[in-house]
Amino acid sequence: MGSVTIVECPRDAWQGLRELIPTEEKVRYLSNLVLLGFRHIDAVSFVSPKHVPQMADSEAVMRQLSQVKPPSGEAPEIIAIIVNAEGLDRALSVPGVTTIGYPYSISAYFRRANANMSRTESRELVERLQRDTQAAGRSLVVYISMAFGNPYDEPWGPEIVEDTLVWLKQIGVRTASLADTVGMASPQDVANLYRAVKERVADVEIGVHLHSRPEDTAGKVLAAYEAGCRRFDGALTGLGGCPFAADELVGNVATETVLTALAARGVATGIDAKSLAVACAMAGELRERYTRMSKPENGKPDSPQRHRSV
């Protein structure tokens, strides 16, 4: 049945926690993921500590994490999220970051609230990211926020997502991920969009970064897989996700559900059952010690406190 790429996203899980996780605990957790065989990790972000205090220690985390040697001897993919040129410079200056991630929103409202940029400014930044990461020997993944729908009464349709992917291909981006930022998509929506866009950019790896209610996760993941997707983001225990989703049960898809659903179809995920059990226990213990940040009452982002969601 082939294999898939599983991207574990503790960064996305942690950034909305009210209490700060000590640097040493982050390093221990991320190091254990590497040692357990997780090959692709969305680990840190280089953003304003004022807006995302949980990520203020990303340089310190990466300096220590870069010393960890996985059992295979092959360095894992470590993704760092950035939202501006300053963040790019920070990410490229530390060891261990192999991939830069950028959330490119097709919603003008969300783009302004999350990154304070116009469409033109955001596209200019992506073009710089492509040039600079290539020159530095790093990879780039662009997350297309609001790919599956827009709750802000703005234009949306598969053609907008398709046009964005075509533009990314034209400037040389080879990995993109369709993000269901506020968990709007049904399994059929996921399948329909993926099928609609994949043929136009056949040489671009297109993944999915889904948010979902727990009971809907397996259906969405399998819909994406059957439509041709082979790159899936998740977070152990389903912690995190967009703090602006209207439904408090909508969060990151739980990695254990993703792996179980794919394994039932005979798909090789690269994570064995024993390693998954240990990782889930680690995530559960960490989750118990920290309190999730509450969402705004109106369910929408406000510019003064950005969260860098994808």
N, C-alpha and C positions, 0 to 999 in steps of 0.2 A: 504493500500500500504506500510505500515511500515514507518520507520523513518530513518534519516541520521544524520551523524555528520558533522556540518559545522564549519570549522576552519577559523576564521577571522585573516588576516595576516597584521596588520599595520606595523610590523617590516620590512617586505619585501617591503611594499609600501614606507616607509620613508627612507630606508638606501641609496637610490640613490638621494635624494634631495640635492640640492646644499647648501641651507641655513639650519642652525641648528634650529630645533624646540626646544623651551625652555622646560626644564624638567617639569615645572608646566603645560604646555599645553599638553604634552604627557600624564601626569598623569590624567588630566581632561578628555581627549579623551578616554583613556583606561578605566577609571572608569565609564564613561557614557556607554561604550559598555557593561560592566558587569551589570550595572543597567538596561539596555535595554533588557537583557536576553541572550546576547551572552555567550555561555558556554565554548567555546574553542577558545583561543586567542594566536596567535604567536606574542608575545608582545615585546621581547627584544632579543639582542644578546650580548654575552660576547666575544668580539674580540678586536683586536688591535685598539685603537683610532686613530692611525696613518693611518690605512687603511680604517676604517669606523668611522669617527668622529661623525656621527649622533648617534652612539650607545655608546658613551663615558660615558653617565650618567645612564647606565642600573641599577647599584646598587641603585642609588637614586630613580629611577623610581619604582623599585620593592619594596623598603622599604615603599613607600607611597601607591602603588597599593594594597599591601597585607592587608592594613587596610580597604579596601572597602568590604562591605558585600552585596552580591546580594540578591534580593527579596526572592529567594527560600531558602536562608540560607545555600545552598550548595556551597562550594568554586568552582570557575571555574577552568578548565584546563588552566594553563598559560605555554606556551612553550618558552624556551630560546634556541636560536641557539648557538652552540659552534663549534670551528674548531680545538681545541687542548686541551691538558691536563690542561693548565693554565685557559682556559675558563671554563672548567668543574669545577675546584676548585672554581672559582668566582661564578658560577651559583649555586653551592650547598651551598654556604656560605650566601646566602640572603634568606629572607622569601618570600613565595608566588610562587616560581617557582615549578611547579608540574611535568613538563616534560622537558627533555633535548632533543633537536633536533640536528641531525648531518647530514650534506650533504655529502653522500658517492658517489663520482663520478666514473662511470665506464669508463670515458674518462681519459686517462693518461694526456693528454694535459690540460684539464680543471681542473683536480685534482691538478696538479702542479701549475697552474696559480691561482687557487682559494684558495688552502690551503697549497701549497708548500710541498706536501707529495708524497711519492711513494705509490704503492698499498699495499705493506707489512706494511708500517708505518700506513696507513689509517686503515687497518684491525686490526692491533694491538690496535689502539685507540678505535675502535668500541668495541672490546672485553673488554677493560678496562671500557668503558662507560656502557656496560651491567652489569658488576660486581658492579661498584661503584654506579650506580643509583639504582640498586636493594638493595644494602646494605643501601642506604640512604632513602629508601622508596619512590623513585621518579620513574617516567616512562621514557621510551626512545622511540623516533620515529626516524627512519633512512630514510632519503630522498635519493632515488636513482637518482642522477643527470644524465642527458642525457639518461634517460630510453627509450625514444621514437625515438632516432636517434642521430647521431653524425655528426656534420658539419666539423670535423677536419681530415677527411680521415683516420680514425682509424677503427679497427674491431668493428662491432656492429651487434647485432641480438637478437631476443627474448631469445635465449638460454643463452646469457650472463646475461640478466636480471634475468632469471629463476635461474641460478647458484648462483647469488648474493642473491636472496631471500632464496634459500635452505640453503646457508651458514648462513644467518642471523637467520633462524629458528633453525639451529643446535646449535648456541651459545646462544639461549634463547631470541632473540629479537621477540616481539610479535606485533609490529606496524611498518609498513613501508609505504612509500608513493612514488609513481612513478612520477617523475618530468619531465615534458616536458620543459626542461631548456630554449631552444631557440625557442619554439613554432613551432616545425617542424611537429607535428602530425596532421593528418586529423581525423575526427570522426571515420572513419573505422580503422585507425591505433590504436586509443585509444582502441576501442572495441577488436580488434584482439589481442593486447598485453595483455590486462587484462584477456581475456579468456584463453590465452595461459599459463599464469603463476599461476592463482588463485588456480587451483586444486592441484598443487604441494605443496602448503603451506596453506592448507585449514584452519589451526588454527592460521594463522597470519592475522591480520587486514591489508588490503592493501588499502590505499587511493590514491588519485591523487592530484598532485600539478601542475595544467595546466597553461600554458601561451598561449595566443591566440590573434588574431585580434578580435575586439568586435563582428563582425558579425558572427564569427565562434564559439563563446563561448557556446551558448545553445546546438548546435549540438554535441560538444565534451562532454559536461556534461551529456547529455542524453545517449550518446553512452556508457560512462563509467557506468552510472547507470544501463542500460539495460544489461551490461556485468556482473553486480554483485557488483559494487563499492558502498559503503555506507559511505565513508569519503571523503569530498571535501574541499580543501583549496580555499580561494578567498580573494580579497581585495576590499573593498567598492570603487566604481567608477572606478575600474580597475587600480588604481595607482600602479606603481612599476613593478617589473619583472626583468628579466635579462637585464642588460645594454649592453650586447654583442649580442643581437638578431639583425639580419641584417635588419629587418623591424621595423621602429620606432613605428608602431602601435601595435606591439606584446608586451603585458604586462601581468600582473596578470589577471586572469579572474575576472570580476566584480561580487562581491558577490550578488548584487541585481539581476543580470541575472541568476546566479546559482539558487537562491531561487525561482525566478519566473518560470524558466523552470521546476524545480522539483515540485513546487506547482501545476502547470498545469497538472501534472501526478498524483496528489493526494497524494504526498509525504509529510509527516510531517517534517518540518525543525526546529521547535522550535522557530522561529522568526516570530512574527505576522507582518501584513502589516504596522501598525502604528509605531511599533518600527523600522522597516526597513526604513521607510520614515524619521524618526528622525535621524537615523544613517547615511543615505545617505546625508542628509543636513549637518551634522557635517563634514563628509568626504569632501564634496564639498567645504565648507568654508575653511577648512585647505588646500585643494589642491590649491585654488585660491591664498593663501598667500605665497606659496613656489614654487620655480622653480625646475623643474626636471633636474637632472644632465645630461649633454650631453654624448653621447656614443663615444667611440673611432672611428675614421674615417674608420678603416679597419674592424670594427664590431667584433673584437676578443678581448679577455681579455689580458691584459698585467700584468705581475707579480708584478711590483712595486706598483700598486694600486688595491688591491683586493676588491671585493664587497660582498663576501659571499653569492652568489646566490645559489639557489637550483634548 
